[in-house]
Amino acid sequence: MNWIINYAWAILWAIIMMVLLLLPPNNLPSVGYFPGFDKLVHTGCFYLLTTLIIFGRVVDTKRRATKLKTFIIVFCVASVFAFMTEAAQMYFTKTRQADWHDIFADYVGIGMALFSYLLLYNRKFQY
């Protein structure tokens, strides 16, 4: 039960993402967009989700997990969620469709967050 508290922000953000990604596009405002805005949103959403999962993992393991193990676990969880969102768009909505470019944008966000983690996280630093 303690792990739910540690991953609460990531779980909340995942729920918000699923709701937003499954909304019909005509319910969303359409002014001020530019070509590729959808991919930018996917990248940002998955960057934030991956960062929140990393944060939950660090708190859950009390900073004892190795970078490699955390990297692999977070990558797998975020990857499964990326494919789940596209599958949900394909099977549960009539107005949205699954797109490989969305998956690529998701992986760009995941990669950015994991690269930031590998570059910036220092286990010895205490606050």
N, C-alpha and C positions, 0 to 999 in steps of 0.2 A: 504494500500500500504506500510505502514511503517513496517508491519510484514515481508514482503519479504526481506527487508534490514536486519532485525534482524536475520532471518533464512537463509541468503544467503549462508553461508558456508555449512550448512547442506543440502540445496537444491543442491548445486553444487556437493557435495560429493555423494549424492544419485544418481544424474545423471551419474557421473563417475562410481559408483558401478553397475548401471544397464547396462551400456555399457560393462564393463568388465565381468559381470556375463553372458551376452548373447553372448559374442564372442565364436566362435567355438573353442574347445580345441586345435585343430591342428594349430591355429593361435598364440598360446601362446608358449613361450619357454619351453622346457621340461628337461633341464639339471639341475642337482643339487637339484632336489626335493627329498623328503623323504616321506615314507608312512605317511599320515595324514596331509601333507602340505596344502591341500585344506581346511581342517577343521580349521587349524590355520589361514589361510587367511580370511575365513568367520568370525571367532571370532574377528580378528583385525579390519576388515572392519566395523563390527557392533558395536564394542567398540568405534571407532572413530565417526561413525554416531550418536550414542546415546549421546556421549559427546558433539558433535556439536549441537544437538537438545536441550540438557540441557542448553548449553551456550546461544542459541537463546531464549529459554524460560526465562532465568534469565534476559537477556537484555530487552526482550519484556515486561516483567512485572515490570521492574525497581526495581528488587529485592524485590517485595512485595508479591509474591506468596509463599504459604507455601510449605514445603518440600514434604508433602504427596500429595498435588494436582499436583505439578510438577512431582513427581514420577509416579503417575497414568497416567497422560497425555502422558509423554514421553514413558512410557512402552507400552501404547496402540498404539501410532504412530509407534514406532520401531517394534512392533509385526506385525502390518498390513504390514509394508514394508518388513519384513522378509518373510511373506507368499506370498506377491506380487512377490518377486524375484523368489521364487520357482515356483509359478504358471506361471510366464513368461518363465522360463526355460522349463517347461513342455509343454506349449501350443505354444510358439513362435519359438522355436528352434528344429531342428531335431537332433542335435549333443549333446545336453545337456539333462539331465533328473533331475527331482525333487527328492530330497533325504531327508528323515526324519533326517538323521545325520547332514545334512547341517542346518536344522532348529534348531537342538539342539546346534550346534556350534554358530549359530546366537544368540540364547538365552544366551549362556555363555558370549558372548561379551556384550550383552545388560545388563545382570546381573552384570558384572564387572564394567561397567560404572555407573550404578545406585547405586551400593554399594559404589563406590568411591565418588559419589555425596553425598550420605547420610552421609558418614564418614567425608568428608573433607569440604563440603560447609558450610560457616558461613555467614549468611545474614548480620550480624553487621559489618563484616570486609569491610572496604572501602579502595580502592587503589587510 
